[in-house]
Amino acid sequence: MTPLRIVYVHGIRSKPPEPEYHAEWDAALRRSGYVADVETRMMYWADIRLGLTPEVLREAKAHANEHKAPRWSHLRPQTNSPLGYAIAFVLRLIDPVIRRVMKNLLEDVYFYFYGKRDTEDIRDAILDRMGVLLDGFRPHVVIAHSWGSVIAYDYLINRGHGGDIEALITLGSPLGNEWVQEHLGTTAYPQDVRRWLNIFDATDPATWPDRRIANDLHGPHGEQIIRDVEIPSVYDEQGKRDAHSWYGYLMSEPLQNELFRIATAQTLRELPARDGA
């Protein structure tokens, strides 16, 4: 039987070297035992970010200010009301995880949409790498965490894969943010994707102010075909509460169930037809 081919797209912050980080994702995915026969690749872009200097960040921020880009550090949960601002302020004040996530996410927003590496746009460099991987590997599933979900969507909708992807699974995604949608230039559903599962922790700051994306990104006839699933709590590798942890999302039951469903359907399709059927 054909193994389930999966591409991981990681999120914000600097990462361990690609082989080590890829192995960590594989170990987490296989830990639950839902799906054993998998072949994976990682869309690793941390090295592009790592090579950027403070001067590049300053230039990216300047370009963002010219375009009146919002400061993501001021995002608040679910509401524009004074209460929403107050809740966001208190949460950032008392929760170091939220402060860290918002700081790093803000920087990656600047880098991605406004940064340059020499004369090349960083966005183009990342999307070019994504295209090479997808074209060479032809995955059944793309699992994208945090800003990785923006990269995956950006490529699939604005460049096109040219092949069917059985499922796109986004984890802790900021795609519900209107400013992100404006910069991507579309809210259409990518035609190469058959199913889209969006998983989020209710307190994940990367998903503020709009955790759900089914009501934003529509099918060709305006239909809502993305499945938003809220999970109650996400933990990191050490068992500590971290609402944005890739590890906790990857271990979540909705994700594992979706992979099991896809793997089972694929196995059934490959079974030889019985005589007389």
N, C-alpha and C positions, 0 to 999 in steps of 0.2 A: 504494500500500500504506500501511496505517496505521503511523506511526512507533511505536517502542517507548516508552511513557510510563514515566518513572522518577522516583521521589521520593527525594531524599537526606535523611537525618536525621543531622546532625553530632553530634559528641561533646563532650567536656569542654573547658574553658578558654575564654577570650575569643577571638573570631574577628574576621577582617577584616570590613568592611561586606558585607552580603549579596550585592550584585551581583558584587563582586570575588571573594568566596569561592565563590560558585556557579560563576563562570567557571573558577576553578581546578579544581574537581571535574570540570566538563565537559571541560576540556583533558586532564586525566589519563585520563578514561574513554575519550576518543576517540583517545588517543595510540597505543594498540595496534592500532587499526583493525579489531578483531573485529566491532564493530557500529557502523555509521555513521549509520543513520537512527533517531535518538532525539530525544525531546522530554523535557526535564527540568524539575523544580521542586525547590527546596530548602526543607525544613522548618527554617527558621532561627529558633533560639530564644536565640541568644547575647545579643541585646539585652535579653531579660528578665533574664538573669543579670547583665548589665553594669550594670543600674540598681539593683542591690541594694547596700545599705550594709553596713559592718562590723557595725552594730547588728543588722541582719537576720540576718547569719551567727551572731552571738553568741546571738540568740534561738533560731535553728534548732538550734544545738548544745545549748542548754539543754533544748529539747524532746526532742532525740535522747537526751540523758543520762537524762531521765525515763523514756524507753522502753527504756533499757539497750541502745541501739544500739552495735554493735561498732565499734571504731576500725579503719578499713580500712588505716590505716598499719601495722597489725600483721599483715596478711594474709601468708601464706606459700605457697610453691608446693606444691600437691597433697597435703600431709600435715600432720597435727596433731602430729607427733612433734617432739622436741627438735631433731633434725636439720633438719626443715623450718623451724623458727624460726631456726636458725643460718644456713641458706642464705639466707633472706629478709633477715636482718640484714646479711650480707656483701654481698648484691646491692645493697641500698639504700645501703650504705656506699661502694661503689666505682662505682656507676652513676648518674650525675646524671639520666638519662632516667627511670629507675625512681622516683627520689625525686620528680621533677616530676609524673609521672603519678599516683602514689599521693596526693600532696598535693591535686592538683586534683580527682581523682576523689572523695576523701573530702569535699571542700567541696561538690561538686555533689550528692552523696548527701544531705547535710544540707539543702541548699537545696530539693531536689526533694521529699523526703518531709515536711519539717518547716517549710519557709520560707513566709512570707507577704509579699505585696506589697500594702501598705495592708491591706484586709480580705480580700483574695482569696488563696487558696492558690496558690502558685507552680505546683504540680502541675496544678491546674485550668486556670490560664492557658496553660500549655504544651499540654495536651491539647486545649483549645478551639481553639488555633491549628492543631494537627494535624488536627482534624476538619474545619475549614474547607478546608484544603488538599486533603485526600483526597476530600472530597465534591465539590469543584469540578473537580478534575483527573482523578480516576478512573484512577490509575496501574495499569500492568501489574506493575510491580516496585517494591518499597521496599528501598533499600540503607541500612542503618543502622549507624553506627560508634559503638563505645564506649557511653557512656550514652545515645546516640541509639537503641540497640537496646532499652534499657529503655523509653524513651518510646514507640517504635513498638509494642512488645509490649503495654505498658500500655493504649494506646489500642485496639488491635485486640481484646484479650481482655476488657477491662473496659467499653469503650464500644461497640465494634462498628462496622465500616465500612459494612456493608450492601451490599457489592459484592465481586466476586471479585478477588483479587490473585494473579496467576500465581506470583509468588515473593517471599518475604521473604529478604533476604540480610543476615546480621548479621556484623559485622567486629570482632574484638577485644571480644567481648561479656562483660559481667559477669553475665549472666543465670543462669549456673551456680551463683552464690552463694546459699546457702540463705536468708540474711538478706534479700536482694533479693526472692526468691520469696515469703517470708513477708509482706513489706510490699505486694507486688502482690496477695496474697490468692489466688493460684491457680498451678497448674503445668499448666493445660490448654493444648491446642493451639488457636490461633485458627481458628475455623471458616471465616473468609473467605480463608485462605491455602492455596493448593493445594500449594506446595512451600516448604521452608525449608532454606536452605544456611547453615551456620554456619562461618565461616573464622577461624582463630586462629593466631598465632605462638606457639610453645611457651614463649617467654620473655616474652610480653606480660603485664605485672603487672596489667593491668585484668581479666584473665581468671582470676586466682588467687582461691580455691584450687582451683576446678573449671573447667577450660577447656572441657569438653564439656557440652553441654546436652541432647543426644538422650536421655540416661538420666534426665533430670529433668522435661522437658516432654513429655507424652505425648498421643497421640491419644485419641479418645472411648472407645476400648476398651482403653486402656493400651498401645497399640502405639508403638514408637519410629519416628517418621517424619521426624525432623530428620536431616539429613546433616551430620555434623561433619567438617571437613577441616582438617588441620594443614598449614601451609606452613612451609618451613624458615627463611626470613629475610625481614624486612620492612625497607625502607629509605625514608627521607624524600625530599623533592624534590631535595636536594643530594647524594643518594647515600650519606648517612650511615646507619649502622645505627640503626634506631628501631623496636623491636618493636611499637609502638602507633601507628605513622604511618597516618593515613587514606589518604595518597597511595600508600604501598606496598601496602596492602590493596586499594585500588581498581585497582591495576595488576596484581594477582595473577592467575595463570592460571586458578585455579578460578572466580573471579568472572567473568572474561571469557568462559570457556567456557560458563558458565551463561547469560549474556546472549545469547550466540550461539545456544544451543539454543532459548531462548525466542523470539528474533526469527525463527529459521528455522521453528519450529513455527507461529508466527503467520502468516508469509508463506504457508506451505502451506495453512493453513486458509482464507486469503483468495483462493487461486487458484480461478478458475471451474472447475466440474466439466466434464470432457470429455464430449462427446456419447457416449451409450451406456454411460457409466460407472455 
